[in-house]
Amino acid sequence: MHATYADRVNALRRWLEDQALDALVIPHEDEFLGEYIPAHNERLHWATGFTGSAGAAVITRENAAIFVDGRYTVQVRKQVPGDIFEYRHLIEQPALQWLTSNLPQGSKVAIDTRLHSANWLANAEQTVAGKLTLTAIDSNPIDALWHDRPEPRLTTARLMGNELVGQSSTEKRVLIGQALTKAGANAALLSQLDSICWLLNIRGGDVSRLPVVLASALVEANGNVILFIDPSRLPDDFAAHVGAGVSVQSPDTLEAALAALSGNTILVDPQTSNAWASQVLAKNGAIIVHAADPCMLPKAAKNTTEIAGMKASHIRDGVAVSRFLAWLDAQVAAGILPNEAELSDKLYSFRELDETLADLSFDTISAAGGNAAMCHYNHLNQPKPGELELNNVYLVDSGGQYPDGTTDITRTVAIGECSDGVKQAFTLVLKGHIALTTARFPKGTAGSQLDALARQYLWANGFDYDHGTGHGVGHFLSVHEGPQRIAKAPNTVALLPGMVLSNEPGYYRADAFGIRIENLELVVEVPTAGDMTVMGFESLTRAPIDRRLVDVNLLTDSEIAWWNDYHQKVWADISPSLQDDDLAWLEQSVAPLSR
């Protein structure tokens, strides 16, 4: 394996020399700029061995570096050879900053503009101005060198009826067209796969864990759409399903279609559309309006049908997770300690009992003991799965994709008797989780204004976690959906009723243990006796939180009341689907906490 990456890096260096270039930037993204990308577009993995969902690498003629954020600082050292790549923090020392420090002035840096957003390229050109030259390349050298590249997995589109999505494509396209008119645009380029699938009420299986089809689209101010996809991938009743005004063209006609928009005003989201598309539009005389993808907010604010589906899917998912947790406790009680792979497979088998399950919503994070300190750990990327450790914790972060909703849940489980230090950390995380789920906030509040609520008790004790507190979640779409999020980084997007976000504070002690408690939350309006209606959260997730890890002496009466109320809801919603030992386990797990 090690020799392979050395060979690949050397081959890329020979390409740099042949092209008279000095460096190549390799982002994680493909041309659709999504977090989840199909296997045939995993260029960063090919070059480095890194399997995380965010990162970048830079290869120069003399040296190389890989850049990851705080989620992957431990993982990257296990996957990427340190004698080939320097390890750098994606935020604290970005790739371009590293390049300006390591290359002579005037060096030429190769950029595949299909793999970077228009925003990134504009900022990058400012960052290196007067120091380096960014050179757009017509073809990616990795594509030529990747001899065993997987074939694309292209599936037939799945049509989503109104009973699942609550609004026809025609209605959605009219609303988006009106938004374009208001923005002064004739059309918008849609490159986010979940936006396209939401707009046309279709789903697919082209990308593992993300139920979409690989496609691009142009939506016009009159609501008409050109969908760039192989027509053979659409069912016979597609035209009737989407309604009048949707035409289909082959993906290889996209460049010509963009070039034909000369003189038109085209809305482009500079964060989610690649720089190549903007360059084609600009070169051919289109007027570009930079604005957010017009589908993002209406997609994020779920309608009543979608909300009902999210609630129903979370109950079924909670049944599966609870069966798994009951099974795990029984195994440990019998002196059997399954490994991480066996645990992950077992959890999947419980989810599979629901015949509506379409896929998982991400690769299950099944992490025992010290492995749980890597918050995006994947046992499949290790030489062998880790073993459960007695008197430590097991962390499992998992989710399902169902036609009526997407789930994401993390539970930290006591394996034996955990130390007081672990219980203290768990309870501080729990207090932050409760503080966020019980928060009340006025309309117009953004997630970044709520983030400190989840961290306050950890901060007070000198602890923190290096990831966001909450991400948006789609409706049978991406488990990481924008634009809403809860994180330290400033975010101006106000939380709206119908949005779904995760609530997942954690604490990680390297090589020792990791803790995370995650429920999904629905943003709702909450009536008050005051002058205004405020917003709050309603927990969607339905599975017990491990009472054995709670130091009740650290909880207030109101926190205990929240715990008891939440677990009563879990009991009411999932107990009808459990029986025998599973039901007895649940009854014990939801019993009220008291001092």
N, C-alpha and C positions, 0 to 999 in steps of 0.2 A: 504493500500500500504506500509506504513512505517513498520508495523509489518512484512510484507512479507519479506522485505530485512533483517530485524533483524533475522528472522527465517532462511533465506538462508545462511547468514553469520555464524550463529551458527551451521548450519548443516555442512558447510565447515570446521569449527573449530573442530567439532567432527571427521571429516574425517582426519584432520591433526593429531589429537591425536591417532587415530586408526593406522595410517601409521607411527607413530613416526617421523613426520615432523613438522617443526616450522613455515613455511609460504608457501603461494601459490601465484604465479604471474598469473594474469588474463589479457592478452592483449586484445585489440579490435579485432585483426586479427583472421581469420580462417586459415585452412591449405594452402589456395591459396595466403594468405598474401596481398589480395587486400584491397583497401579502402572501397569498397562497398561489403558487405557480405550478404548472404541470411538470412532470419529471423531465420531459424533453427540453424544458427551458431552464433547468437548474445549472446554469453556467458557473455560478460561484461555488457550488458544491463540486462540480467537475474539477475546478482549478485548485481548490483548497482542502476539500474534505469537510467543510463546515456545513451543517444541516439546519442551522437556525433560520428563523423567519425574517430576520433583518440583519443587514451587514453589508460590507463591501471589502474588496481587496484592491490593492495597487501593486502592479509589477513593473519595476524599472529594469534597465539592463544590468544593474548591479545588485539590487536588493528588492525586498518585497515586504508588504505589511498587510495585515487583516484588521478590520475595524468592526467592533461589535459594541452593543450597549450593555447596560448593567445586568440584563437578564442572562447574558451569555458569556460573562467573563471567565467563569469556571469551565464551561463546556468547550469554549474555543481552544483552551489549552490541552484538552483531551483529544480533540479531533484534528487540529491543524498543526503540522510539524513546526516546532519552534526554531529549528535550525534553517528553515526556509523563509518563514514569515515572522516579522515582528508583530507582537500583539499590541493593539492600540484601542482606546475607547472612542467609539463612534462620535460621541457628543463632545468630549473634552479635547480630543485632538483629531478633528475630521481629516479625511483623506487628502483633501486639497491643501490643507495646512501642512500636513506631513510632506506632501510633494514639494511645496515651495521651500521647505527646510532642507530637503534632500536632493533637489535637482538644481543644476546651474541655471542662472537666468537665461530665458529664451528657449528652454527645452520644450519639446513638443509632446503633449499628452493626448493619447488617442481616446476618443469618446464615441461610443455607439449611442447616437442620439435617440434611438428607439427605446433605449433602456433607462432613460432619465426623463424626469418631468421637465416641462418648459420652465417652471420656477427654478428647479435645480440648475439648469443650464445658465439662466440669466444671473443667478447668484454666483455660480461658479466662475463665470466670465469676469464678474466684478472682483471676486476674491483673488484671481491670478493675474489680473490686469497689470501689465508692466513687468511681470515676473515669468510667467509661463504662457504657452500658446495651446489652446484647446483645439484639437484637430478632429473634425467629424469623419468617421470612417464609414464607407459604403457597405462593408460586410464585416461581420464579427469573426475574428480569427478562431475563436473557440469552436464555432460551428464547423469550420473546416478541419479542425484537429480532433474533434470528438467523434471517433470512428465507431463506437458502440452506442451512439445516441439512441435513446428509446424512440419508438414511433409515437406520434401524438395519439392520444386516446380521444377520438371524436365520437360523441354519442348522439342519438336522436333526441331532439328537444322534447321536453315533457310539458304538456299544456296544463295550466293551473286554472281551474274553474272559479267562478265568482263565489261559490260556496266556501272556497279556501281563502281567496284573496279579497273578496268584498267589493271590488271595483273593477270594471272592465278596462281593457287596454284603451279603448276609444275614449272613455272618460279621462283616464290618466293623460293621454296624449293631448287632449284639448287643454287640460290644466297646464301642462308643460309648455304648449304652444303660447298660451296667454302669458306665461312667465317670460318667454323669449321676446314677445312683442313689447312687454313692459321694459325689458332690458335693452330694447332697440336692436335686437338681432334678428336676422332672417332665418338662422338655423343654429343648432348646437352640435358639436362633435361629442358623442358619447363613447368613452373608451373603458369606463368601469363596467366590468362584466355584470356585477349585481344590479347596477342601474338599468342596464339594457334588459336584463331578465325581469326586473320589477316592472318596467314600463310595458313590456309586451306580455306579461303574465306567463312566462315560460321559465323552465328550469332545465338543468342538464347534469351530466356526469363527467365533463371533460377534465375537471380539476379535482384531485382527491380532496375530500372534506369540504369542498365548496360547490354547491349544486347549481352550476352555471354551464353555459355553452361559450366556447371561445368565439367571439364575434366583435365587430365594431358597428356603430350606427350613427347616422345623421338624422336628427329630428328637426323638422321645419316649424316655422311659426304658425302654420295652419294645422299642425298636429300630424302631418304626414311623416313617415319614417322610411329611410332606406336602411335595411339590415344587411350587413356584409357577412355572409355565411354561405357555405355550400348548400344550395337548395335541397339537395338529397337528404340533408340532415333534419328536415322539417317534416312533421306528419302531414298527411293529406288534408286534414281539416285545420291546418294552421291559419289559412287565409280567413276562414269563417270565424276562427277563434279570436284573432286580433282585430277584425273589422276592416273596413275600407281604409285605404291610405297607407298601407304598408307594402313596400316593394322589397324584393330580395335580389342582391347582387353577390357575385363571387368575391371573396376577400382580396383577391389580387387586383381588383378594380378600384380599391380604396384610394390609391395615390391619384389615379386619373379623376376620380370623383371629387377629391379635394382640390385638384388643380382647376377643375371646371367651375369652382366657386368664385372666380375672379370678380371683384366688384361687390360681392355680398359681404354683409357683416355677420361674422361667425362667432358664436360664444364658445370659448374654450376654457376649460378648467385647468389653470396652469399647474395645479398640484397633482391632478389625476390623469392628465393627457400627456403623451410623450412629446418631447421637444421636436422630434422628426415631423410630426403632423403639423405643428405650428410653423416649422420651416417651410414645408410644402405649401401651406396656405399663404404665408407671407410672400414667398417667392413668386406665386402666381397672382398676386394682386388682391387677395381677400383682405378685408378689414377685420382684425381680431379684437374681440372684446374679452378681456380676461375676467371671469367670474366663476363662482362655484357651480359645479355640476347641478343643473336645475332639478334633477331627480332626488338629490341626496336628502333634503329636508322632508319632502312628502313621503319618501320611502322610510325614513327614520321614525316619523310620527305614525305609529300603527293605527289603523282604523278598527272599529269595533269587532269586525270579523276576525281580523288578524290577532287582536288582543285575546279574544275567546280561544283561538287556536293555540296561542302561546300558553295560555293557562292550562288548557287540556293536555298539551304535549308535556308540560312540566309535571303534571300529576303522573302521567304514564312513566316518564323518565324517573321520577322520584320513587316509584314502585321498583323499578329495575335497580336503582342505586341502593335502595334499602335492602332488597334481597341480597345484593352483593355484600353490603356491610354486615348483615346478619350471618351470611356464609363465612366471611372473613373472621368474625369473632368466634364462630364455632370451630374453625380450623385452629386458631391460636389456642383456644381452650383445650383442644385435643392434642396439643403439642406439635402441630404441623405448621411449618412456616413456609408458605409458597414463595417463589421468587417473583420479581417484578413483572416478568413476562406472563407467568401463570395468572397473576392477579389481573393484569390488563385483559388477558383473553377471557377470564371468567366474567369480568364486568361486561365485556362485549357480548358474551353469551346470554347474559340476563337482558341486555337491551334488545338483542335479536328476537327474544320471545314476543316482542311487539312487531307484528308483521308490517306495520306502516314504516318502520325504520328504513330510511333511504341510505344513510351513511353515518359515520361519526362526524362531529362538527370540527374536530381537529384530532391529531394523534394523541392518544391518552398519555398523560403524564403520570406514570406509575413509579413512585420514587420512595425507596426505603432508606431510613436512617440519614446518613450524610448526603446521599444523592438528592434528598429533598431540599438541600440548600441551594441546588441549581434550579431556579424557578421555572425554567423551560426545559427541564431534563427529558430525555427520551431514551428509554432502555434499549431501543432498537439500534441506537448509535454506539452502544458500548460493546466491548469484546464479549462480555457475558452479562446477563441481567443480575442486578444486585439482589441480595438476600434480605428478607425481613430480619430486623434486629430486635431481640427481646429488650424490653424496657427503653424503647425509643419509639419514634412515631413513623407512620407510613402516610405519605401524602398522595392523594389521587385527584387529579384535575381532568375532567372528561366532559363529553357532551354528545348529543345526538342531533341528527338532521331528520326531521319528520315533515311530512307535507303541510302540517298545520303549525309548525314552529321549530325553532332552533334552541337548544339548551346548552348550558355551560355551568358546571358545578365543581367546586373543590371541597373536599373533606379531608381533614387531618385526623388520623386514627391512632389511638394509643395501642401499642403492641406490648402487653404486659403493664408494668407499673412505671410510669414516667417520673422523672425527677421534679423537684419543686421548681427548678429553673425553667424547665420546659413548660410546666403548668403556668408559671407566671407569664412567660412570653405568649403562650396561647391565650391567656385571659386578657392581656393587653391588646392583642389583635382582635379578640372578640368584642372588647369594649369599643374599639374603633369601628368595627362592623356595625354594632348597634347604634353608635352615634350617627353614622351616615344613614342607615335605613330609617331612623326615626327623625331625621332632619326635616325642618319646615323652612321654606325659602320662597321669596316673592318671585313673581313672573319676571323673566329677564335674567335670572341667575344662570351663570355658566358653571360647568362642572369644576373648573379650576378654583372657583370660589368655595367649593365644598370639600376639596381634597384634604385640607388640614384637619377636618373633623375626624377622618379615619386614622390619622397619624398621631393625634394629640397625646394619647396615652403612651405610645411608643416613644415619642419625642421626649416626654417628661421623664422617661427612664433611660434616655441616652441611646435609643434604638431607632431604626428606620428601615425602609425597604426601597430598593432601587428599581421600581417599576410603577406604572400608573395604578391608580386605585380602581378605575372603572373604564370599560370600553363599551361602545354601543354594540347591540346584537340585532341581527336582521331576522326577518320572518322567512324561515326556510331559505336563508341566504347566508351571507357572511357572518361568522360568529364574532368577527371584529368589524363592526360597521361604524362609519363616520356619519356626520361630523361630530356627534356628541361624544364626550369623554370626560372622565374625572381624573385629573393628574395635576402635578405641580406646575407643569408648563402652562403658560397663559392660553386661554381658549375663549373666544368671544361668542361661541355658539350657545344661545340660551337653551336650557332644557325645556322641552315641550311635552304636554300631555300625550301619552301614547308611545313616547320613546322608551326603549328598554336598554338598561345599562347593567354591567356587572358591579358588584360591591365586593372587592377582594383584597383587603389589606393582608399583609403577611409579615413574617420575620424569618430571617435565614442566617444561621450561624455556620460558616464554612466548615465542611467536613464533619459536622456534628448532627444537625437536624434542620428541617425547614417546616414552617407553619404557614398555612393560608386557609382562610375561610371565605368561600365565595358563594353568594346567591345572586340570581338575576333579579333586578328591580324594575318595576313599571312606574314611570312618572305619572302621577295622578294629581288632580286638583283636590285640595282639602278645604272644606268650608271652615271658617273661624268665626268667632264672635267679634272680631276686630273690623277694621275698615275695608279689608280686602280679602279676596280669596288667595290662599297661598298654595304652593306646590309641595308635594312630598312623594314618598316612594311606597309601593306595595310589593312585597316580596312575592316572586313567582315560584321560586325553587321550593320543592317539597321533599326534604330528606332531613333526618336528625343530624344535629351537630354533636360531636362526642362530649358528653357530660363528664367523662372521666378525666378530661384535660382541664376542667374549669376549676380555678381557685375561687370558690364562692365568696370568700372574705374580701376579694378585690372588686366585687360587683356591688352596685348600688341597688336599692329596692326597685327602682324603675327599670334597671337593666335585667334584674331577675324576672320582673313582670313581663318584659318583652320576650325573654327566653321562653317563659311558660306559655304565653299567648301564641308565639310562633309554633311551638311544638304541638300545641292543641290543634292548630290548623293542619300541620303535617298529619297528625293522627286522623282527623276528620276526613282528609282528602285521600289518603292512601291506604288506610286500614281496611276499607272494603275490598281491596284487591289482594290482600295478604291473608295467609292462613297458617295454622299449626305453629311450627317453630319460628317462622318469619314474623307472624303476628305477635307471638309472645316476646320476641326480641324488640319489636317496635314499641310495644306497650311499656317495656322497661326503659327504652331509650327516650321516650317522650314524657316520662314521669316528671312531675314538677320539681324544679330546683328549690331548695330552701336552705337557710343557714343552719 
